[in-house]
């Protein structure tokens, strides 16, 4: 039966409902209209692995093992996905990782592997007898920034530490040697406004009196001056003085730092 919707005004609403029903049914059952649900056993798309590369970076200005270990630790902390090894015999760091990590590693090493400044430390030890200067000695040490230099001048005194007897042969004597004289140890670090110097100056000598433990054991007089100071390049600084035991003399210690290169 055909219905004329224009002729029957009161039945327009029914007409709209009758026409909308088949259209909605066609939309619901049209091919491709329903959402496609992936199967339960579908696997996610696999990501392609990042291609890796290999590189060797030579350390041109770092010679000490501790400094090289510091650079290696920084690289391992900054690039946890990269394999990093330090070859001490070649002074080189080998790396395997992504190209981006290789570029970051090269930048880190360039920032840390810098030329160290070399300084000349001149220690002046002035002997003062009462209020008069009795003479002075100068000792020069070459120290790289961040490094240490040792200086020793004097004698080695034998000290008997034990005697072994088995009753069949001559007793075996165990002897150790003690350094006696002047010893200077210097650690130097550079920073923005100046230099930080840690010095240890030790003066020792053999006393005339004998030890109460054994007649062969010497008695040693020893004076040590140790501390950290801030230096301005080219300006002398008095570190302190050492008083000689059994005498009215003392030794004043002064140091000055000069840039070599």
Secondary structure, 3 states (H helix, E strand, C coil): CCCCCCCCHHHHHHHHHHHHHHHHHHHHCCCCCCCCCCCCCCCCCCCCCCCEEEEEEECCCCCCHHHHHHHHHHHHHHCCCCEEEEECCCCEEEEEEEHHHHHHHHHHHHHHCCCCCEEEEEEEEEEEECCEEEEEEEEEEEEECCEEEEEEEEEEEEEEEEEECCCCCCCEEEEEEEEEEEEEEEEEEECCCCEEEEEEEEEEEEEEEECCCCCCCEEEEEEEEEEEEEECCCCCEEEEEEECCCCCEEEEEEEEEEECC
